[in-house]
Amino acid sequence: MSQNHTFEGRTIENKLTYSFSAMRFILFSLFGLFMFFYPLKIGSVSSIPVDHIITFIRNYFPTAAKVYTIAVMIVGAALPFIRKTWNRSKSDIFFSLAKVMGAFIGPMIFFNVGPSFLLEKSVGPFLLSSLAVPVSLVIPIGSVFLAFLTGYGLLEFTGVFMAPVMRALFKTPGRSAIDAIASFVGSYSVGLIITNNIYRRSLYSAREAAIIATGFSTVSATFMLVVAKTLKIMDYWMLFFVVSMIVTFVVTAITARLWPLSAIPDSYYDGSSKRAKEERGGFSFKRAWQAGVMTAMEAPSIGQTIKDNFKEGLNMAFAVIPSIISIGFLGLMTAKYTPIFDIVGYIYYPLFKLFNIPEAMLAAKACAVSLAEMFLPAILVANAGIDPGLVFRFTIAVISISEVLFFSGIIPCILGTDIPIKIKDIIVIWFERVVLSILITIPIAMLLF
């Protein structure tokens, strides 16, 4: 006698259908977890499989990867004018013009034509090779494998199981647990693909999507290695990784309760204002399992899901890549040739003096320049010609990660999504994150060292 399986009013009556859906849920979800979370070692490099694919393309087809990225910039700059969306608002006008600027700057860097300040290794080539190319690849490629991670029940399973924890700590649904970890371990572009995808499906409200996008979507673990090497703290790598994750998550829990995040509407992409059904009940493996299997049963074919995700990823790349170059360039130029970040640094100076940190002004400026590019603090400290000590270097390294938001990468990415958050709000959130990161990280560093 067959047993019906019911969840949220949906029923699977056929035992064969149930078994097939359960296998679909398990196998596709495991493959998605493998692609985004498994530390696969190839040669001397250990990273997640998706990152290995991107690295392979960059290493063996560098010119093709750059040509593709330039093409994305040009198409992305043209689309707002073709679709006649460039002048819908002041924000649309600004970013449409920024994309056009990026479409000019990108080819100039590629062909090595232009003023010396643009072609300087730490400016143009850095923006193209270290930011635009990997992000332009990871968005559509990551979207393909994202189909396995988000389309066949894993989100729903995690959502039911983790709802009490995530709602209590971060004011986000349980399904955001998988999103938060993917954002932190993978990269901000991977994280934002997931976040935007879930928001568009009306499984996050606008506020929840903004909390996740500005709170967890920091740089990848591989880029954290670069920061650790630059600041000479590789001997404490695991400590650095764990502390960075803890500080990032604690700061996110606090900022979720502060303005402006607390003021973002709790409404959904489809216009509704009802909280997702996963909020009912507490910890229940059975309910989580049923939610996952039901979703796998109702999901379209893997081919269709991959096609839809790739199309969405490519559209996101068109929206993001041109402005990464232009806004990143403006941010780097501002940091290098103007006193703006020195002035901003004075805001953080008293915090470092409060803890009696040596070279407090250097630390304060390092925090300020993180708004332009998260790697700039490490470069600034490394090029200072002095060693302010391990506590100093460790603190700056952690803040570089936990501040999350910067103009050369994630900020244009966030603004290229459908999440309704304004640039002025992002800057306020960045300020809050830096202040909280300083206050939390320095005592930890002092206790550790």
N, C-alpha and C positions, 0 to 999 in steps of 0.2 A: 504493500500500500504506500503510495507516494505521499510525501509530506510537503505541504505548501510552505513557502518561505516568503514572509511579508515584512515590508519596512516602509513606514511613512505612507501607507495606503497602496503601495505597489506590491504585487504578488508574482512569484515565479511558481507555477503549478507543475511544470514539466521537470522531472528529475534530471533528464539529459541536458536540458537548457541550463538548469542550475549548475551542474557539474562543468559544462562548457564555460559558463560565465565566471565561475570560481577560478578555473584554470587561466582564463583570459586576465582576470584581475591579478592573480599571483604572478604569472610569467611576464606580462607587460610592465607591471609595477617594479618587479625585481630588475628587469632590464633598464628601466628608467633610473632606479636607484644606483645601479652599476655605472651607468654613463655619467651621472652627476656627482656621485659620492665615493666611488671605489678608488683608493689610492693606487693606481696601476703604475708599476715601474717599468719603463722602457729604456734600456741602456742605463744611463746614470740619472735619468730624470724620473721622479715620482710625481704624478699629478692625476687628475681625474681624466677618464677617457675622452670626454668632449674637448678638454684642453689639449690633449695629445693630437687630436685630429686637426685642431687649429694650428698647433705648432708645426705639424707635418706639412701643412699647406704653406705656411710662412717660410719654412726652411727650404723646401724643395721647389716651390713655385713662387719665389718672392716677387718677381716682376709681375706675374699674372695676378697675384693677390693685390698688389698696388694698383694695377690697371683697373681691376674690378672695383676697388675702393674709390678711385677717381670717378669711374662711371656712376657709382652709387651717389657720389656727391653731386654730379651734374644733373642726374635725373631727379634727385631729391630737391635740388634748388629750383628745378623747373616745375615740379608738380603743383606747388601752391598756386602758381600762375595759370597752369593748365586747368586745374580744378576750380579756379577763381575763389580760393579761400584765403588768399594772402592778406586781404584787408578787412577781415571780419571783426578784428579788434586790434587795439594797440599792440598787444602781445603777438598776434599773428603777423602784423606788419614788421615788428622788430625781428622776429625769428625768420621770417621769409627773406628779409634783407641780409640777415646773418648767414643764411644758407647760400645766398648768391655770393656773398663774400667768401665763404668756404669753397664754393665751386671755382672761384678764381685762384684762391691761395693754394688749394690742393695741387692742381696741375703745375703751378709755379715751383712748389717744393719738389714734385716728382721730376720735373725737367731741369731742376737746379737753376732756375732763372728768377732773378729778383734781387731785392736789397739784401745786404749782408746780414742785417739783424733778423731777417726772416729765415735765411739759409743757415744760420748758426746751428750747430749740431744739437744744442740743448733746446732749440725752439722748433723750427719747421720740421726737420727730420724726426725729432722726438714725437711731435704731434702726429705725423703721418705714420711712422713705423711702429711706435710703441702704443699709440692710442687708436687712431682711426682704422688702421688695417685689422688689428685683432678684434675690435668691437664690430666692425662691418662683417667680419666672418662669423663671430660667435652668435650674433643675433639670429640670422637665418638658419645656420647649422644647429645652434642650440634649440631653436624652435622646432626643428624636425624631431629631435630626441625628447623634447618637452612633451610631445604627444603621449609618450609612454608614461611620463611622470605625473601628468595632470589629467589625462583623459580617460583613464580606465579604473578609477576607484580609489587610488591611493590618497588623493586629497580628501575624499569623503571619509575614508577609513580613519585617517589622521584627524580629521575635523571632529568626528564624534568622540574619539578617544582622548584628544587633547583639549577639547573645548573649555573645561573648567580651568586648566592651567593658563592657557593663552589669554582667556578673557580676564582672569584675575590679574595677571602680570602686565599685559600690554594692551588690554581693551580691544583685542582682535579675535577673530574666530579661531577655533581649533585647527582648521586647515592651514592657517598661516604658519604653523610650526614647521611644516615641510618647506614652505616658501622662505621662512627666515633662515633656516639652515642652508638651503640652496643658495640664497643670497650671500651668506657669509662665507661659505666654503667655496662656492663657485666663483662668481664675479658679479659686479653690480649689473652688468648687461643681462646676464642670465637671470638674476633675481628680478629685474624689472620686466623681462619678458613674461615670467611667471605671474608677477603681480598684476600687470596690465591685462593679461589673459584672463585671470580670475575676476578682476574688476569688470571687464567687458561682459563676463557671463553673469554678472550681478550676484556673485558669491562673496564679494567684499563690498561694503559701503564705501563712499568717497573718503570718509575719515579713516576707515580701516586701511584702505589702499595707500593713503598718504602716510600713515604711521609706518607701514611695512616698507614703502619706497624710501622714506627718509631715515628709517631707523635701523635697517638690517642690510641694505644693499651696498655694502662697502666693497673695497677692492678684494681680489681673490687672494687665496693663501699663497699662490705663487708670487704675487706682487709683494706680499708681506715679506717674503724671503729677501727680495731686493732691498726693502727698507731695513731689515735686520742686518744685512751685509753692509750696507752703506753706513749705518750707525754703529757697526762693530759690536753687535749683541748676539751673534749667531751661537755663541756658547750657551745662551739662554733661550734658544729658539722655542721649545715647547712651552716654557714659562711665558714668553712673549705672546705666543699664539693664544694660550688659555686666558691670560690677563686681558688681552685685547678683546676676546669674545665676551668675557664677563663684563668689562667696562662698557662695551658697545650695547649689550643687552640691558644693563642697569640704566644707562643714560636714556635708552629708548623707552623703558618703562616710566621714567620720570617725564620726558618730553611729551609722551602720549597724553599726559594729564595737564600740560601747560598750553597756553595760547602760543601760536595760532592753530596747532593741531586740534586742540579741544573745541575750536570754533568751526571746523570744517563740517558741513552738513553730513548727517548719518543716513544719507539717501543713496539709492542704488543707480547703476548705469541705465537700467530700464525704466527709471522714474519712480519706482516703488520706494517705500520707506519702511518695509517690514524686515525685521532681522531674520537671517537664514534659519531654517528649521533645525539645524544641527545644534542649536543652543539648548534644546530640551534635554533633560536628563544629565547624569554625571558620567563617571568612568564606566564603560561597558564594552568589553571586547566583542560580545555577541552583536550588539547594535552596530558597532564600528564595522565588523565583518559583513553584516547584512547590507550596510550602506555601500561598501566597496563592491560587493558582488552585484547589487542592483544597478549601480552605475556602469559597471563593465557590461552588463546585459544590454543596457539601453544605449551604449556608446556606438557611434558609427564605425565603419570599417577602419582599420589602421591606415589604409591608403588614403581615405578621405580625410582622416584626422591629420595626417602628416601634410597633406596638400593644403589644408586650411591653415595649419600652424606655420608652414613655410611662407605662405602668402602674407599672413599677418606679420611674421618676422621681417620679411623683405620690406613691407610698408613701414615698419618701425625703423629699419636701417635707413630708408630714404628720409625719414623725418629727423633722425638723430645725427648721422655722420657728417653732413655739411656743416652743422653748427658746432660740432665737437672741434673742428679745425679752427673756425673763426673765433668762437668764444674762448677756446683754449688759448689761441694766439693773443687775443686782447688781454686775457688774464695774466699771461706770462710777461707781456710787455709792460703791463701796469706794475707788476711786482719788480721788474728789473729797472725800469726807467722813471718811476715816480715814487714819491714818499708816502703814497696812500697807505700801504701796508705797514710802514713804520708808524704812522699816526694811529692806525687801528691797533697796532701792537701795544700802545700805551694803555689800552683798555685792560689787557691781560697782565700787564706788568705788576700791578699790586698783588695779584694772586700768587705769582712766583716769589715775590718778596715776602709774602705772608709765611711761606714755608722755608724762607731763607735759602732759596735755590741760587747757586752761583750763576753768573751771567744771565740774570733775570731778563734783561732787555733782549738778548739773543733768543731766549726761549719764547718771549712774548711775540717777537716778530715772526718766529718760526710758526707759531700758532696762527697768526694773522694770514701768512701767505698760503696756508692750507686751503683757503677759500679758492685760490686760483688753481692750485694743483696739489694733490695730496703728497706727491713726492718732493715738492719744493722744501718743506721743513727739513727733511733728511739731507738734501743737497746743501741747504743753507748752513746747517750745523756741521756737516762734514767739511765744508769749504771755509769754515771760520778760522782755521789755523790754530785752534786751541782744543783741549779736551776738558769739557766742563764736568766730566765724571759720569759714572755708570747710571746713577739715578736720573740725571739730566737726560742722557741719551735714551734710556728706557722709556722715560715719560714722554718724550717727543715722539718716539716710535709708536707708542700706544695711541696717543692723541691723533696721529696721522691716520690711523685706522678708524678709531671710534668717532671722529668728527663726521665721517661718511660723505659729506657734501662738498663738491668742488667743481669749478667752472670748466675745467678742461676735460671733464668726463661725464660724471653722473648727472649734474644739473641739466645740461642740454638733453640727456637721455630721459630724465623725468618729465621735462617740459615737452618732450616728443611723444609722450604717452597720452592716454585719454584721462588720466587722473587730474581732477580739477584743483590744482594748487598753483598759486601765483609765485612769481620769482621773489617778490619782497618777503613772502612768508617763508620761502626756502632759506633766505639769508638770515632771517630771525631764528629759524630752527638751527641753522649752522652755528650761530652765536651761542645759543643755549647749549648745544652739544659740546662746544669747545670749553665753555665755562665749567660745565658739569664734569667733563673728562679730566680737566686740570685738577679739580677738587677731589675727584675719586682716585685718579691714577697716582698722584704724588705720594699720598700716604701709603698706598700699596707698595710703590717702588722703595720707599724708605724702610718699610718693614722687611722687604725681601733682601735689600742690599745694605 
